[in-house]
Amino acid sequence: MPSAYPEQPAIPRIGVVVPPVANSPYETGLLRDGLRDLGYSEGKNIIVEWRRSTGAIRDQQALVTALVRSRPAVVVVFSTVAARAALEASAKTPVVFLSGDPVLSGLADSLARPGRNATGVSVVLTELTAKRLELLLEVAPRARRIACLVNSANPAGQQQLDATRKAALKLGVQIVALDARNEGELDTVLRALSRSEADGILVTGDILFRANKSKVTQAVRRARLPATFPFKEYHDDGALMSYGTDPREDARMMAGYVAKILNGAAPSDIPIEQVSKYELIIDLRVAREQGVKVPQELLLRADGVIR
């Protein structure tokens, strides 16, 4: 029976659309910690075509669509938006993704049996977002009005905002959405941050914010607002606290999926794995600068404390 997938050259070609961060842990995790450990070496037995997105949704969609049309053996993407674009561009080209909730987002029928030409790694964004709000209130127990930086144009962004509001009802706080769908709107939101009436801010996981992480972190710091961030690389620019997955480990897991597909497995039959390990990192230097008292109990629970 002929294969449902396009014929590939002797050396398989992998197309990767990476976040807009140079030398990101996704790149090193995918190649060095993942594919290389599985016996794949770029330029020898695999060819890797890298595409770097600006983080804008249209840019991600355009890059992914063009890459899929070039008929690589596998396409690797790191967002729900990019994964959707890949599936819309082809029902045959295998896709390995990192997604917030692939079933809710329509990328898969179920975690156990994806059912389509895509599989990969899932991060439970809703639970993560609620946990970040709880952590924020531990360092700012008197906070009653929490700003949530979100990109409503991203389906995963709306899911995170909904989860934040649901958690806020139980915690007795008010959520104010700061919606930024592109870089221009992000600049506007950040300029107004110091004049807001927020007692704290929760930054959701979005590639647009990650692409502008220095700008976002510095604006939050100038506003002297206690905040939680989704990724530990925000600490490079002065984040108070982050809680999330290890991007390098996420990419290493994705490399295993790429290897299985290159060895003949169908994405529809490879179960999606949910990330189960999360890291809490706290920067006490920023806490002192902002006059934030971090409870000792929280410091003991942290995976990393910057002093």
Contacts in CASP RR format, 6 or more apart in sequence:
PFRMAT RR
TARGET T0000
AUTHOR 0000-0000-0000
METHOD contacts of the structure
MODEL  1
MPSAYPEQPAIPRIGVVVPPVANSPYETGLLRDGLRDLGYSEGKNIIVEW
RRSTGAIRDQQALVTALVRSRPAVVVVFSTVAARAALEASAKTPVVFLSG
DPVLSGLADSLARPGRNATGVSVVLTELTAKRLELLLEVAPRARRIACLV
NSANPAGQQQLDATRKAALKLGVQIVALDARNEGELDTVLRALSRSEADG
ILVTGDILFRANKSKVTQAVRRARLPATFPFKEYHDDGALMSYGTDPRED
ARMMAGYVAKILNGAAPSDIPIEQVSKYELIIDLRVAREQGVKVPQELLL
RADGVIR
4 92 0 8 1.000
5 92 0 8 1.000
5 93 0 8 1.000
5 94 0 8 1.000
6 71 0 8 1.000
6 92 0 8 1.000
6 93 0 8 1.000
8 73 0 8 1.000
11 43 0 8 1.000
11 45 0 8 1.000
11 46 0 8 1.000
11 47 0 8 1.000
12 46 0 8 1.000
12 47 0 8 1.000
12 72 0 8 1.000
12 73 0 8 1.000
12 74 0 8 1.000
12 262 0 8 1.000
13 46 0 8 1.000
13 47 0 8 1.000
13 48 0 8 1.000
13 49 0 8 1.000
13 72 0 8 1.000
13 73 0 8 1.000
14 46 0 8 1.000
14 47 0 8 1.000
14 48 0 8 1.000
14 49 0 8 1.000
14 72 0 8 1.000
14 73 0 8 1.000
14 74 0 8 1.000
14 75 0 8 1.000
14 76 0 8 1.000
14 258 0 8 1.000
15 48 0 8 1.000
15 49 0 8 1.000
15 50 0 8 1.000
15 51 0 8 1.000
15 67 0 8 1.000
15 72 0 8 1.000
15 74 0 8 1.000
15 75 0 8 1.000
15 76 0 8 1.000
16 27 0 8 1.000
16 30 0 8 1.000
16 48 0 8 1.000
16 49 0 8 1.000
16 50 0 8 1.000
16 51 0 8 1.000
16 75 0 8 1.000
16 76 0 8 1.000
16 77 0 8 1.000
17 51 0 8 1.000
17 52 0 8 1.000
17 53 0 8 1.000
17 60 0 8 1.000
17 63 0 8 1.000
17 64 0 8 1.000
17 67 0 8 1.000
17 75 0 8 1.000
17 76 0 8 1.000
17 77 0 8 1.000
17 78 0 8 1.000
17 82 0 8 1.000
18 24 0 8 1.000
18 26 0 8 1.000
18 27 0 8 1.000
18 50 0 8 1.000
18 51 0 8 1.000
18 52 0 8 1.000
18 53 0 8 1.000
18 78 0 8 1.000
19 26 0 8 1.000
19 52 0 8 1.000
19 53 0 8 1.000
19 55 0 8 1.000
19 78 0 8 1.000
19 79 0 8 1.000
19 207 0 8 1.000
19 210 0 8 1.000
19 211 0 8 1.000
20 52 0 8 1.000
20 53 0 8 1.000
20 54 0 8 1.000
20 55 0 8 1.000
20 207 0 8 1.000
20 210 0 8 1.000
20 211 0 8 1.000
21 210 0 8 1.000
21 211 0 8 1.000
21 213 0 8 1.000
21 233 0 8 1.000
22 52 0 8 1.000
24 247 0 8 1.000
25 233 0 8 1.000
25 246 0 8 1.000
25 247 0 8 1.000
25 248 0 8 1.000
25 251 0 8 1.000
26 78 0 8 1.000
26 98 0 8 1.000
26 247 0 8 1.000
26 248 0 8 1.000
26 250 0 8 1.000
26 251 0 8 1.000
27 50 0 8 1.000
27 251 0 8 1.000
28 248 0 8 1.000
28 251 0 8 1.000
29 247 0 8 1.000
29 248 0 8 1.000
29 249 0 8 1.000
29 251 0 8 1.000
29 252 0 8 1.000
29 255 0 8 1.000
30 76 0 8 1.000
30 251 0 8 1.000
30 252 0 8 1.000
30 254 0 8 1.000
30 255 0 8 1.000
30 258 0 8 1.000
31 42 0 8 1.000
31 48 0 8 1.000
31 255 0 8 1.000
33 248 0 8 1.000
33 249 0 8 1.000
33 251 0 8 1.000
33 252 0 8 1.000
33 255 0 8 1.000
34 251 0 8 1.000
34 252 0 8 1.000
34 255 0 8 1.000
34 256 0 8 1.000
35 42 0 8 1.000
35 46 0 8 1.000
35 255 0 8 1.000
35 256 0 8 1.000
35 258 0 8 1.000
35 259 0 8 1.000
37 252 0 8 1.000
37 255 0 8 1.000
38 255 0 8 1.000
38 256 0 8 1.000
38 259 0 8 1.000
39 45 0 8 1.000
40 46 0 8 1.000
40 259 0 8 1.000
40 262 0 8 1.000
42 48 0 8 1.000
46 262 0 8 1.000
49 67 0 8 1.000
49 70 0 8 1.000
49 72 0 8 1.000
51 63 0 8 1.000
51 64 0 8 1.000
51 67 0 8 1.000
53 59 0 8 1.000
53 60 0 8 1.000
53 63 0 8 1.000
53 82 0 8 1.000
53 207 0 8 1.000
53 211 0 8 1.000
54 211 0 8 1.000
55 207 0 8 1.000
55 208 0 8 1.000
55 210 0 8 1.000
55 211 0 8 1.000
56 182 0 8 1.000
56 183 0 8 1.000
56 208 0 8 1.000
57 81 0 8 1.000
57 153 0 8 1.000
57 154 0 8 1.000
57 181 0 8 1.000
57 208 0 8 1.000
60 79 0 8 1.000
60 81 0 8 1.000
60 82 0 8 1.000
60 85 0 8 1.000
60 207 0 8 1.000
61 81 0 8 1.000
61 82 0 8 1.000
61 85 0 8 1.000
63 82 0 8 1.000
64 75 0 8 1.000
64 77 0 8 1.000
64 82 0 8 1.000
64 85 0 8 1.000
64 86 0 8 1.000
64 89 0 8 1.000
65 85 0 8 1.000
65 86 0 8 1.000
65 88 0 8 1.000
65 89 0 8 1.000
67 75 0 8 1.000
67 86 0 8 1.000
68 75 0 8 1.000
68 86 0 8 1.000
68 89 0 8 1.000
68 90 0 8 1.000
68 93 0 8 1.000
69 89 0 8 1.000
69 90 0 8 1.000
71 93 0 8 1.000
72 93 0 8 1.000
73 94 0 8 1.000
73 261 0 8 1.000
73 262 0 8 1.000
74 93 0 8 1.000
74 94 0 8 1.000
74 95 0 8 1.000
74 96 0 8 1.000
74 258 0 8 1.000
74 261 0 8 1.000
74 262 0 8 1.000
75 86 0 8 1.000
75 93 0 8 1.000
75 94 0 8 1.000
75 95 0 8 1.000
75 96 0 8 1.000
76 95 0 8 1.000
76 96 0 8 1.000
76 97 0 8 1.000
76 254 0 8 1.000
76 258 0 8 1.000
77 83 0 8 1.000
77 85 0 8 1.000
77 86 0 8 1.000
77 95 0 8 1.000
77 96 0 8 1.000
77 97 0 8 1.000
77 98 0 8 1.000
78 97 0 8 1.000
78 98 0 8 1.000
78 207 0 8 1.000
78 251 0 8 1.000
79 97 0 8 1.000
79 98 0 8 1.000
79 99 0 8 1.000
79 154 0 8 1.000
79 156 0 8 1.000
79 207 0 8 1.000
80 97 0 8 1.000
80 99 0 8 1.000
80 100 0 8 1.000
80 101 0 8 1.000
80 102 0 8 1.000
80 105 0 8 1.000
80 107 0 8 1.000
80 154 0 8 1.000
80 155 0 8 1.000
80 156 0 8 1.000
81 154 0 8 1.000
81 155 0 8 1.000
81 156 0 8 1.000
81 207 0 8 1.000
82 97 0 8 1.000
83 95 0 8 1.000
83 97 0 8 1.000
83 99 0 8 1.000
83 102 0 8 1.000
83 105 0 8 1.000
83 107 0 8 1.000
83 118 0 8 1.000
84 105 0 8 1.000
84 106 0 8 1.000
84 107 0 8 1.000
84 155 0 8 1.000
86 93 0 8 1.000
86 95 0 8 1.000
86 97 0 8 1.000
86 118 0 8 1.000
87 95 0 8 1.000
87 107 0 8 1.000
87 116 0 8 1.000
87 117 0 8 1.000
87 118 0 8 1.000
90 117 0 8 1.000
91 116 0 8 1.000
91 117 0 8 1.000
92 117 0 8 1.000
93 117 0 8 1.000
94 117 0 8 1.000
94 118 0 8 1.000
94 261 0 8 1.000
94 266 0 8 1.000
94 267 0 8 1.000
95 117 0 8 1.000
95 118 0 8 1.000
95 119 0 8 1.000
95 267 0 8 1.000
96 118 0 8 1.000
96 119 0 8 1.000
96 120 0 8 1.000
96 254 0 8 1.000
96 257 0 8 1.000
96 258 0 8 1.000
96 261 0 8 1.000
96 267 0 8 1.000
97 107 0 8 1.000
97 118 0 8 1.000
97 119 0 8 1.000
97 120 0 8 1.000
97 121 0 8 1.000
97 254 0 8 1.000
98 120 0 8 1.000
98 121 0 8 1.000
98 123 0 8 1.000
98 250 0 8 1.000
98 251 0 8 1.000
98 254 0 8 1.000
99 105 0 8 1.000
99 107 0 8 1.000
99 120 0 8 1.000
99 121 0 8 1.000
99 122 0 8 1.000
99 123 0 8 1.000
99 156 0 8 1.000
100 122 0 8 1.000
100 123 0 8 1.000
100 124 0 8 1.000
100 125 0 8 1.000
100 156 0 8 1.000
100 159 0 8 1.000
101 122 0 8 1.000
101 124 0 8 1.000
101 125 0 8 1.000
101 126 0 8 1.000
101 156 0 8 1.000
101 159 0 8 1.000
102 108 0 8 1.000
102 111 0 8 1.000
102 114 0 8 1.000
102 118 0 8 1.000
102 120 0 8 1.000
102 122 0 8 1.000
102 272 0 8 1.000
103 109 0 8 1.000
103 110 0 8 1.000
103 111 0 8 1.000
104 159 0 8 1.000
105 155 0 8 1.000
105 156 0 8 1.000
105 159 0 8 1.000
107 114 0 8 1.000
107 116 0 8 1.000
107 118 0 8 1.000
108 114 0 8 1.000
108 115 0 8 1.000
108 116 0 8 1.000
108 118 0 8 1.000
108 119 0 8 1.000
108 272 0 8 1.000
109 115 0 8 1.000
109 116 0 8 1.000
111 122 0 8 1.000
111 271 0 8 1.000
111 272 0 8 1.000
111 274 0 8 1.000
112 271 0 8 1.000
112 272 0 8 1.000
113 268 0 8 1.000
113 269 0 8 1.000
113 271 0 8 1.000
114 120 0 8 1.000
114 267 0 8 1.000
114 268 0 8 1.000
114 269 0 8 1.000
114 270 0 8 1.000
114 271 0 8 1.000
114 272 0 8 1.000
115 267 0 8 1.000
115 268 0 8 1.000
115 269 0 8 1.000
116 267 0 8 1.000
116 268 0 8 1.000
117 267 0 8 1.000
117 268 0 8 1.000
118 267 0 8 1.000
119 257 0 8 1.000
119 267 0 8 1.000
119 268 0 8 1.000
119 270 0 8 1.000
119 271 0 8 1.000
119 272 0 8 1.000
120 253 0 8 1.000
120 254 0 8 1.000
120 257 0 8 1.000
120 270 0 8 1.000
120 272 0 8 1.000
120 273 0 8 1.000
121 250 0 8 1.000
121 253 0 8 1.000
121 254 0 8 1.000
121 257 0 8 1.000
121 272 0 8 1.000
121 273 0 8 1.000
121 274 0 8 1.000
121 275 0 8 1.000
122 272 0 8 1.000
122 273 0 8 1.000
122 274 0 8 1.000
122 275 0 8 1.000
123 245 0 8 1.000
123 250 0 8 1.000
123 274 0 8 1.000
123 275 0 8 1.000
124 274 0 8 1.000
124 275 0 8 1.000
125 156 0 8 1.000
125 157 0 8 1.000
125 159 0 8 1.000
125 160 0 8 1.000
125 163 0 8 1.000
125 205 0 8 1.000
126 159 0 8 1.000
126 160 0 8 1.000
126 162 0 8 1.000
126 163 0 8 1.000
127 163 0 8 1.000
128 230 0 8 1.000
128 243 0 8 1.000
128 244 0 8 1.000
128 278 0 8 1.000
129 160 0 8 1.000
129 163 0 8 1.000
129 164 0 8 1.000
129 167 0 8 1.000
129 202 0 8 1.000
129 204 0 8 1.000
130 163 0 8 1.000
130 164 0 8 1.000
130 166 0 8 1.000
130 167 0 8 1.000
131 243 0 8 1.000
131 278 0 8 1.000
132 202 0 8 1.000
132 228 0 8 1.000
132 230 0 8 1.000
132 243 0 8 1.000
133 146 0 8 1.000
133 164 0 8 1.000
133 167 0 8 1.000
133 168 0 8 1.000
133 171 0 8 1.000
133 173 0 8 1.000
133 202 0 8 1.000
133 228 0 8 1.000
134 167 0 8 1.000
134 171 0 8 1.000
135 228 0 8 1.000
135 241 0 8 1.000
135 243 0 8 1.000
135 280 0 8 1.000
135 298 0 8 1.000
136 143 0 8 1.000
136 146 0 8 1.000
136 200 0 8 1.000
136 202 0 8 1.000
136 226 0 8 1.000
136 227 0 8 1.000
136 228 0 8 1.000
136 241 0 8 1.000
137 143 0 8 1.000
137 171 0 8 1.000
137 173 0 8 1.000
138 295 0 8 1.000
138 298 0 8 1.000
139 226 0 8 1.000
139 240 0 8 1.000
139 241 0 8 1.000
139 287 0 8 1.000
139 292 0 8 1.000
139 293 0 8 1.000
139 294 0 8 1.000
139 295 0 8 1.000
139 298 0 8 1.000
140 199 0 8 1.000
140 200 0 8 1.000
140 226 0 8 1.000
140 292 0 8 1.000
142 199 0 8 1.000
143 173 0 8 1.000
143 199 0 8 1.000
143 200 0 8 1.000
143 226 0 8 1.000
144 172 0 8 1.000
144 173 0 8 1.000
144 174 0 8 1.000
144 199 0 8 1.000
145 173 0 8 1.000
145 174 0 8 1.000
145 176 0 8 1.000
145 197 0 8 1.000
145 198 0 8 1.000
145 199 0 8 1.000
145 200 0 8 1.000
146 164 0 8 1.000
146 168 0 8 1.000
146 173 0 8 1.000
146 174 0 8 1.000
146 175 0 8 1.000
146 176 0 8 1.000
146 198 0 8 1.000
146 199 0 8 1.000
146 200 0 8 1.000
146 201 0 8 1.000
146 202 0 8 1.000
147 175 0 8 1.000
147 176 0 8 1.000
147 177 0 8 1.000
147 178 0 8 1.000
147 193 0 8 1.000
147 196 0 8 1.000
147 198 0 8 1.000
147 200 0 8 1.000
147 201 0 8 1.000
147 202 0 8 1.000
147 225 0 8 1.000
148 160 0 8 1.000
148 161 0 8 1.000
148 164 0 8 1.000
148 175 0 8 1.000
148 176 0 8 1.000
148 177 0 8 1.000
148 178 0 8 1.000
148 201 0 8 1.000
148 202 0 8 1.000
148 204 0 8 1.000
149 178 0 8 1.000
149 180 0 8 1.000
149 189 0 8 1.000
149 201 0 8 1.000
149 202 0 8 1.000
149 203 0 8 1.000
149 204 0 8 1.000
149 209 0 8 1.000
149 216 0 8 1.000
150 157 0 8 1.000
150 158 0 8 1.000
150 160 0 8 1.000
150 161 0 8 1.000
150 177 0 8 1.000
150 178 0 8 1.000
150 179 0 8 1.000
150 180 0 8 1.000
150 204 0 8 1.000
150 206 0 8 1.000
151 157 0 8 1.000
151 179 0 8 1.000
151 180 0 8 1.000
151 181 0 8 1.000
151 204 0 8 1.000
151 206 0 8 1.000
151 208 0 8 1.000
151 209 0 8 1.000
152 158 0 8 1.000
152 161 0 8 1.000
152 177 0 8 1.000
152 179 0 8 1.000
152 181 0 8 1.000
153 181 0 8 1.000
153 182 0 8 1.000
154 206 0 8 1.000
154 208 0 8 1.000
156 205 0 8 1.000
156 206 0 8 1.000
157 204 0 8 1.000
157 205 0 8 1.000
157 206 0 8 1.000
160 204 0 8 1.000
160 205 0 8 1.000
161 175 0 8 1.000
161 177 0 8 1.000
161 204 0 8 1.000
164 175 0 8 1.000
164 202 0 8 1.000
164 204 0 8 1.000
165 175 0 8 1.000
168 174 0 8 1.000
168 175 0 8 1.000
176 196 0 8 1.000
176 198 0 8 1.000
178 189 0 8 1.000
178 193 0 8 1.000
178 201 0 8 1.000
179 185 0 8 1.000
179 189 0 8 1.000
180 186 0 8 1.000
180 188 0 8 1.000
180 189 0 8 1.000
180 208 0 8 1.000
180 209 0 8 1.000
181 208 0 8 1.000
182 208 0 8 1.000
183 208 0 8 1.000
183 212 0 8 1.000
186 208 0 8 1.000
186 209 0 8 1.000
186 212 0 8 1.000
186 215 0 8 1.000
186 216 0 8 1.000
187 215 0 8 1.000
190 215 0 8 1.000
190 216 0 8 1.000
190 219 0 8 1.000
191 219 0 8 1.000
193 201 0 8 1.000
193 219 0 8 1.000
193 220 0 8 1.000
193 222 0 8 1.000
193 223 0 8 1.000
193 225 0 8 1.000
194 219 0 8 1.000
194 222 0 8 1.000
194 223 0 8 1.000
196 223 0 8 1.000
198 225 0 8 1.000
199 225 0 8 1.000
199 226 0 8 1.000
200 225 0 8 1.000
200 226 0 8 1.000
200 227 0 8 1.000
201 220 0 8 1.000
201 223 0 8 1.000
201 225 0 8 1.000
201 226 0 8 1.000
201 227 0 8 1.000
202 227 0 8 1.000
202 228 0 8 1.000
203 209 0 8 1.000
203 216 0 8 1.000
203 220 0 8 1.000
203 227 0 8 1.000
203 228 0 8 1.000
203 229 0 8 1.000
203 230 0 8 1.000
203 234 0 8 1.000
204 230 0 8 1.000
205 230 0 8 1.000
205 231 0 8 1.000
209 216 0 8 1.000
210 231 0 8 1.000
210 233 0 8 1.000
213 231 0 8 1.000
213 233 0 8 1.000
213 234 0 8 1.000
213 236 0 8 1.000
213 237 0 8 1.000
214 236 0 8 1.000
214 237 0 8 1.000
216 234 0 8 1.000
217 229 0 8 1.000
217 234 0 8 1.000
217 237 0 8 1.000
217 238 0 8 1.000
217 239 0 8 1.000
218 237 0 8 1.000
218 238 0 8 1.000
220 227 0 8 1.000
220 239 0 8 1.000
221 238 0 8 1.000
221 286 0 8 1.000
221 289 0 8 1.000
221 290 0 8 1.000
224 290 0 8 1.000
225 290 0 8 1.000
226 240 0 8 1.000
226 241 0 8 1.000
226 290 0 8 1.000
226 292 0 8 1.000
227 239 0 8 1.000
227 240 0 8 1.000
227 241 0 8 1.000
228 240 0 8 1.000
228 241 0 8 1.000
228 242 0 8 1.000
228 243 0 8 1.000
229 235 0 8 1.000
229 239 0 8 1.000
229 240 0 8 1.000
229 241 0 8 1.000
229 242 0 8 1.000
229 243 0 8 1.000
230 242 0 8 1.000
230 243 0 8 1.000
230 244 0 8 1.000
231 242 0 8 1.000
231 244 0 8 1.000
231 247 0 8 1.000
232 242 0 8 1.000
232 244 0 8 1.000
232 246 0 8 1.000
232 279 0 8 1.000
232 281 0 8 1.000
233 247 0 8 1.000
234 242 0 8 1.000
235 242 0 8 1.000
235 281 0 8 1.000
235 283 0 8 1.000
235 306 0 8 1.000
238 283 0 8 1.000
238 286 0 8 1.000
239 283 0 8 1.000
239 286 0 8 1.000
240 282 0 8 1.000
240 283 0 8 1.000
240 286 0 8 1.000
240 287 0 8 1.000
240 290 0 8 1.000
240 292 0 8 1.000
241 280 0 8 1.000
241 281 0 8 1.000
241 282 0 8 1.000
241 283 0 8 1.000
242 279 0 8 1.000
242 280 0 8 1.000
242 281 0 8 1.000
243 278 0 8 1.000
243 279 0 8 1.000
243 280 0 8 1.000
243 281 0 8 1.000
244 278 0 8 1.000
244 279 0 8 1.000
244 280 0 8 1.000
245 275 0 8 1.000
245 277 0 8 1.000
245 278 0 8 1.000
245 279 0 8 1.000
246 277 0 8 1.000
246 279 0 8 1.000
249 275 0 8 1.000
249 277 0 8 1.000
250 275 0 8 1.000
253 273 0 8 1.000
253 275 0 8 1.000
257 267 0 8 1.000
257 270 0 8 1.000
260 270 0 8 1.000
261 267 0 8 1.000
261 270 0 8 1.000
279 303 0 8 1.000
279 304 0 8 1.000
280 301 0 8 1.000
280 302 0 8 1.000
280 303 0 8 1.000
280 304 0 8 1.000
281 302 0 8 1.000
281 303 0 8 1.000
281 304 0 8 1.000
281 305 0 8 1.000
281 306 0 8 1.000
282 294 0 8 1.000
282 298 0 8 1.000
282 299 0 8 1.000
282 302 0 8 1.000
282 304 0 8 1.000
282 305 0 8 1.000
282 306 0 8 1.000
283 306 0 8 1.000
284 294 0 8 1.000
284 299 0 8 1.000
284 305 0 8 1.000
284 306 0 8 1.000
284 307 0 8 1.000
285 306 0 8 1.000
285 307 0 8 1.000
286 292 0 8 1.000
287 293 0 8 1.000
287 294 0 8 1.000
299 305 0 8 1.000
END
